Structure formats: C-alpha cells, structure tokens
Amino acid sequence: MSSRELVIGFDADDTLWHNETIFENVHARYRDMLAHYHDAATVDRTLFATEMRNLEPYGYGVKGFMLSAVETAIELSASKISADEIRRLLELGREMLAHPVDLLDGVAETLASLAITHRLLIITKGDLRDQERKLAKSGIAQHFRHVEIVSEKNESAYVTILRRHSIAPEDFLMVGNSLKSDIVPVLALGGAAAHVPYPLTWAYEQVDVLPPSEGRFFEIKSVREIPPLLARLAR
C-alpha cells in the first residue's frame, strides 16, 4: 500500500443500505403469482436467464428487472397471463422503487468518522434515477466527495473513475459486498479491496477466483471494521 492518503470508495446497494432483501421478497411474491403456470424452480431459472439476456439493453436495477419479469411471465404462461396480472407485476416494481432506504448497521456513524480524515466516493451501478433517489433519502450523501453511478463496474470503469479524480490505484481502497463488481476489478488494477459479504448475493455477482492480491484483499464482517483496518494499513 502507498504511504500517501488512502481514498476510499464505497459500493451502495447491500454495502451501505439493504437492497437484495427487497428483490428476494419480490421474487417470492413473483413465484406465488406464477405458481399456477410453473413450479418455483422453473420460474427462478427462466427469470434469471431472461435477466442475463436483457442486461445489455436494460442494464441493472428495478426497471430492467421488471421488464424481464414481465417477459418471463408472458413466456411461462404461453401468453395467457392476463392484463390484471401484468398490472400486479408492475405494482411490485413501483413498490420496490418507493421502498424506504434502510442503512446497514454502523454505516451512518462510520462514514461520519471516515469523512473527517479521508476522501470518500460512492461507486455504484444501476438505474441513475433510482440510485440518486436512494442516496438522497439515505441521509449520508454529505459524507461523499464524489458520486459515480455507472452502467457497469469493471476494470475499464474503475480506470476512468480513478483518472477523473486523480487517484492512483495504490492509493485506493474499494469497499463492497460483490466480489465480481467491487473486488476483482480493483485488485486487478493494483488497488486494495475490502469485501463485506451480505447475507444474500445475486448469482450474477458471484465469482470463484480472485486475482493475485497479496496484502491488498481484506474480508470484513461490517463497515465498522474499516477504521481498524485503516489503522493496520497505516503502520
């Protein structure tokens, strides 16, 4: 690690506030709605395949998910699904978009402390309007010097962000729950990354292998562990 000041990037969904639990709740209700057409395993498998096929045109977030959910419902019902059932599906999406922002334990006080001594960034992907809404309602926006909402979180995206804010990879620590989006790209660039697992992880965000990262990868249980981690890195 560099001896210069460390800049800290934070993922948003499931790192700062709960998100996947909202999706899982809707998944359960979605399975129930389609139970008279197919079993739960078929619904899950088909929906996931549809989401993967639609990632390129729709991107991430509630809106893309709902479009895929409607498409899947039409497919699994052999186009027999009613307009009323489609309306109920759309209502689920509206509920998700209106859901309160529920911060994870320790986030508010940890960010308030870190913002005094470090430059903090949010680096998140998803629907621009929805991510802006959640950040505005979170009560923690004032702690971040910069906010980056991107369509994808890969090496190219991180290179662009770090260059934009004049941050060397060796001076950067990324904190997030997704190995695929928050950890692997940053380690590959020579930065440091702290993985904060969330109880639920979307299958698309799971990876099995990390790039070589001696002394740069850290597994922590909560954002509360970031200040002690920084103290260790400063030694």
C-alpha positions, 0 to 999 in steps of 0.5 A: 500500500502507498504511504500517501492518503488512502481514498476510499470508495464505497459500493451502495446497494447491500454495502451501505443500505439493504437492497437484495432483501427487497428483490428476494421478497419480490421474487417470492411474491413473483413465484406465488403469482406464477405458481399456477403456470410453473413450479418455483424452480422453473420460474427462478431459472427462466427469470434469471436467464431472461435477466442475463439476456436483457442486461445489455439493453436494460442494464441493472436495477428495478426497471430492467428487472421488471421488464424481464419479469414481465417477459418471463411471465408472458413466456411461462404462461404461453401468453395467457397471463392476463392484463390484471396480472401484468398490472400486479407485476408492475405494482411490485416494481413501483413498490420496490422503487418507493421502498424506504432506504434502510442503512446497514448497521454502523454505516451512518456513524462510520462514514461520519468518522471516515469523512473527517480524515479521508476522501470518500466516493460512492461507486455504484451501478444501476438505474441513475434515477433510482440510485440518486433517489436512494442516496438522497433519502439515505441521509449520508450523501454529505459524507461523499466527495464524489458520486459515480453511478455507472452502467457497469463496474469493471476494470475499464470503469474503475480506470476512468473513475480513478483518472477523473479524480486523480487517484492512483490505484495504490492509493485506493481502497474499494469497499463492497459486498460483490466480489465480481463488481467491487473486488476483482476489478480493483485488485486487478488494477493494483488497488486494495479491496475490502469485501463485506459479504451480505447475507444474500448475493445475486448469482450474477455477482458471484465469482470463484477466483480472485486475482493475485492480491497479496496484502491488498484483499481484506474480508470484513464482517461490517463497515465498522471494521474499516477504521481498524483496518485503516489503522493496520494499513497505516503502520 
